[in-house]
C-alpha cells in the first residue's frame, strides 16, 4: 500500500507544467510561498499601496500553482488512500484560495484600515502555517522513515490529517466571514451596507 501511495505521488509530478517546477518537488511549497508573501504584508505594509504591492506577490505565487491543482482535481479512479491524500492536498489549496480571493476584496473595502488589513493578513498567515504543517505530516508517510507503518496505521494518519486540514478550511472560512461581518456592520452604520454586499456577494450574508 505504501508503494501505491508513493507511486501516486510520483504521478503527480508527471502532470505538472514546467513553469510550476517549484510545486513539483513539494506541493507544500505553494502554501509556503503564500505564507512568506503574507508575512511580507505583516512586516512591511505601513500604507495601503504597500499592502497592495505585497499582496500582488501572494497572488503571483498562488496563480503559479493553479494549473497544477486544476490537473490534480481531474485525477480520477484512485484507491481510497490516494483519494484521501488528493483531497487533503486540494483542501490546502482551497484554504489558500479563500485567503487570496477574499483578502483581495478586503483591500478594496473602505471599512478596513491599513492596520486592520495587516492584522487580518497575520491571522490568515497563522492559519495557513498550521495547514502547511499538516501537509508535511502527510508527506511523512511516503518517505523511508515510515516503512515501519502498516496499512492501517498509514490510513489512520491519512484520515487524521485530512480531518484536521478540513477543520482548518472551515476555520479559515469562518475567519473570513467574521471579518466581512465587521465591514458589513460598519457599512450599515453609514447607511452604505449595499456596497459591502456588492463587493463580497450575498451568498454568505446569512453568516453576518
Beta strands, then each sheet from edge to edge (+ up, - down):
end
